[in-house]
Amino acid sequence: MAGTILVGYATRYGSTREVAEAVAADLRERGETVEVRPLGEVYALDGYGPVVLGAPMYMGRLHGDMLEFLTWHRESLQEHPVAVFALGPLTDEPGEVEGCHAQLEKELAKHAWLHPVSVELFGGKYDPGRLTFAHRLVAMLPGTPLHNRPASDARDWDAARAWATDLAERLQPASVR
Ligand SMILES: Cc1cc2nc3c(=O)[nH]c(=O)nc-3n(C[C@H](O)[C@H](O)[C@H](O)COP(=O)(O)O)c2cc1C
């Protein structure tokens, strides 16, 4: 693959960072050079080849660092192959997963200039004991999906690694396939 792969992530509680690291580990096993960085610390894409962007969903939106990154780097992102993953559903219950897919699609549709080679949604992690004050308030509201929800971790490490393996193939220049 041409150039260092940037795996950039947004996160509030760390679960997306861990998935970003799993994706990066798989790509490295395939011989790629990979840098894993928080999106808020990436100021330019110079020197990178493909860009993998990961972010959690919050209240139907992609994490703000991801939205900011897409806005700031709109022009340069169009010169790189881009892949996107998001974390969201807290169970593998089909209704919840479909709802999160719809949220992600709606968010990405706001950036129609972005043409990712691959988009994937992974299960997320939830720990009510670690919520910020604002998120605790959200979780306290009766009728919201987080109300009285127990801690859970729906991340599927095999799925994350399988996605990375597939990415390594998709991001390969056509000439060396
Ligand atoms: C307050 C709150 C709101 C959330 N809203 C959504 C949502 O709208 N859609 C979704 O799919 N997941 C939602 N989630 C689940 C998160 O995306 C999931 O917990 C994710 O793993 C968090 O990532 P992070 O640890 O990298 O911050 C929400 C979680 C919290 C705590």
The ligand as an ORCA input file, in Angstrom:
! r2SCAN-3c Opt
* xyz 0 1
  C     -24.909      9.619     26.190
  C     -24.706      8.575     25.135
  C     -25.381      8.679     23.931
  C     -25.192      7.720     22.936
  N     -25.882      7.863     21.772
  C     -25.736      6.917     20.800
  C     -26.456      7.042     19.578
  O     -27.200      7.991     19.336
  N     -26.298      6.062     18.659
  C     -25.483      5.001     18.864
  O     -25.398      4.144     17.991
  N     -24.764      4.874     20.010
  C     -24.880      5.801     20.980
  N     -24.167      5.690     22.145
  C     -23.248      4.560     22.320
  C     -21.778      4.962     22.047
  O     -21.581      5.220     20.686
  C     -20.887      3.825     22.540
  O     -20.982      3.776     23.931
  C     -19.424      3.966     22.109
  O     -18.735      2.745     22.315
  C     -18.719      5.079     22.866
  O     -17.439      5.274     22.313
  P     -16.191      5.899     23.108
  O     -15.916      4.993     24.307
  O     -15.072      5.840     22.115
  O     -16.544      7.288     23.497
  C     -24.326      6.634     23.156
  C     -23.645      6.530     24.371
  C     -23.816      7.478     25.343
  C     -23.072      7.346     26.648
*
